[in-house]
Amino acid sequence: MSWTEIDTWIVVTGVLISMACALPGLFLLLNKQSMLGDAISHAVLPGIAIAFLVSGSRDVFPMVLGAAIAGLFTAVLTQVIHERGRVDAGAAMGVVFCSLFALGLVLIRMASDKVDLDPSCVLYGALETAVIDVGPVPGIAIHSGVMLAVNLVLVLVFYKELKVAAFDPALATTLGINASLMRQALTVMTSITAVIAFESVGSILVIAMLIVPPATAMLISRRLSVVLLWSLVAAGASVILGHLSAITIVPWTIGKLTGTANMGAVSSAGMMAAAAGMLFLVVLAVTKAVSRRSTGHEAASTQAVTG
Amino acid sequence: MSLDDFVVQLWRLLTLQDYNTRIVLLGASVFGAVAGLTGTFLLLRKRSLLGDTLSHATLPGVAAAFLVASAVGWSGKSLPLLMIGAGLSGVAGIGLVLLIRHYSYIKDDAALALVLSVFFGFGVALITAIQQLPGGNAAGLDHFIYGKTASMTATDAWFILAAAFGCGLGCFLLFKEFTLLCFDEHFAGASGWPVRLLDVVLMGLVVIITIVGLQAVGLLLVVAMLIIPPAAARFWSERLAPTAIIATAFGFVSSLVGVTASALFPRLPAGAVIVLAGAFFFGVSLIFGTRRGLFFRMLEQRSARERLQREHLLRAIYECSETKGELAAGMPVPTADLMLKRPWTHRELAREIESTAKRGLVVSGDGQAVALTNRGLAEARRLVRNHRLWEIYLLTYADVAASQVDRDADRIEHALDPRLVDELEDILDRERKSGFVPRDPHHDLEVKS
């Protein structure tokens, strides 16, 4: 399998978007809201479909707006059903995102007269075809880069607020930081990142990029600033490993297994998620082995989490 | 479609004239019912989202089973084989969640999200490989994600019926055990029930539901039907058996409505319409549910508030007349005196007197005075007695300062039930003459000081 310019752009776009996902993802993880990432990545579908229906085009801006509103709507509705309806938090989230996703599927079917929109494209992404674009730099690479820059600036500017709101909401309140506002802002940030990522990795795989690299980083360190850096590294590494295995080892193995000659590349987005998972397991095994051997195990595990 | 055509079509559907319609209606509705039943236990175990992870985690198993079957030269479309693959990888996914939870600091929800996305991603990658196999026979695998409700075959329906029968029987036989597992796991363990085994059995039932549901109705719908009907049923009952029955009914009816709607409007995806029907029932239950619904809770809170206000008024009148030593029904008490009793405004007091008068507990005299009726006096006597018994209890046994007891007693008097009042009487060893109202402890205090 030869490396082409397309492969370069797939990897570049993948690295940018997965790093952009890892930033809000880390704080979702710390807020114990990981499944909200899953919920949002399903629930932005109707927002996007309505944006399509209203604007009649696949422009980025209406999509981003629709996704942000749908994401915020999901978080608020889940909260209301959980608190006012006294439904278990997980179930409340399940009810909201399943319903919104179903609504999205119906709307997309209705919208398909007007605009060319394939549900499976939104679900799986189309990284391989989307990077074949006019101009020297593919559009989705630019979008992903802008998203990463925006998220990076937001996280650096609001680093202290996000940290306090995640670790100690009560302290946040006494310091004059509105913890619930921070959470809602995080929800909006996640939704917008998710819709940008749809173009490259697809809605269901967004959740992998949101959660798995930060979870891997959490295994390595207990200091927030260090975890943040490792999340970015893990995100980048997952993408590179994922794409490499998608064009080499996986098709080769399956080709051998089924006796098919010339098995082509498999879904890069899918393998990126799988690689992120493998990376997590390897790091888990290594850190377990190291901490078992190390004498400072007790001290390390009881050390308070600080940034 | 004209209205006549529409009615004719609806009639054909409802009378089950087409063989295909019969299959789809039967399969989908039985699936909905049994998913609602099993989901009830999942909901009460607070594990609803585990179903989400489980169903996503089946995808690589399906794809791998297909590949293995092709490799050894069997038909990759052998349904039992695909289902075994789905089951194995689903169970592996759940196992991995437990493993991560046990061996790292990673929280439960993060472990669920991690396994879900990684397994699903790998499944998608395998499916893109299968699509490249010669023969192009991979088309059926798409059904595992979106389902093929509208084109369900008799085989699918039979699988669903068999699984539904098994799961229904399992839930019925283990109803008591599952109840204990859901509400008091530790008690169950302490009483010698095999809690781990019961948990495994419950998860096994969910796995079975998921794998038969995947092929027939799709991944999304499986999760939705495990979560939405039970969550809706919770608004109608506080007891497990009725909740389970209502959840089963909601699942059944949502599927019927969804399939009917998608047959009438063929462009709508059946699975999604079933979920939306379920969401509709959830919304109705959330607002109008008789146990936890928002509307009924609002009414309940309002009536409790009204009762509280009424009881305050009665006690105030009683205490005013008592101070004057003129305790009898029909004895007018000036509203000016009542104003001093509680921090209420003239308007609030007037409104309260009016609504209490409607109930025949007081009679209002031209807005300047108010008197208790016979019934009002009896009610006021009961209230004041509760209030003072509680005050005395607090003074005697809880060692609360006399100047504090009034407020505490004020809060509890409305909630004292007759049995507790009896108990207080016993404890206090006072005169047991029914209807006796103890003296005001504040009075004793004033005399002493």
Interface residues (C-beta under 8 A of the other chain):
Chain A: L29 K32 Q33 S34 M35 G37 D38 I81 R84 G85 R86 V87 D88 G90 A91 A92 M93 G94 V95 C98 S99 F101 A102 L103 L105 V106 R109 M110 P119 S120 L123 Y124 I204 L205 I207 A208 L210 I211 V212 A215 M218 L219 A246 V250 P251 I254 L257 T258 G259 T260 M263 G264 V266 S267 A269 G270 M271 M272 A273 A274 A276 G277 F280 L284 K288
Chain B: L43 K46 R47 S48 L49 G51 D52 H56 L67 V68 S70 A71 I100 Y103 S104 Y105 I106 K107 D109 A110 L112 A113 L114 V115 L116 S117 V118 F119 F120 G121 F122 G123 V124 A125 L126 I127 T128 A129 Q132 L133 P134 D142 I145 Y146 L220 V223 A224 I227 I228 P230 A231 R234 F235 R267 L268 P269 G271 A272 V273 V275 L276 G278 A279 F282 L286 R292 L294
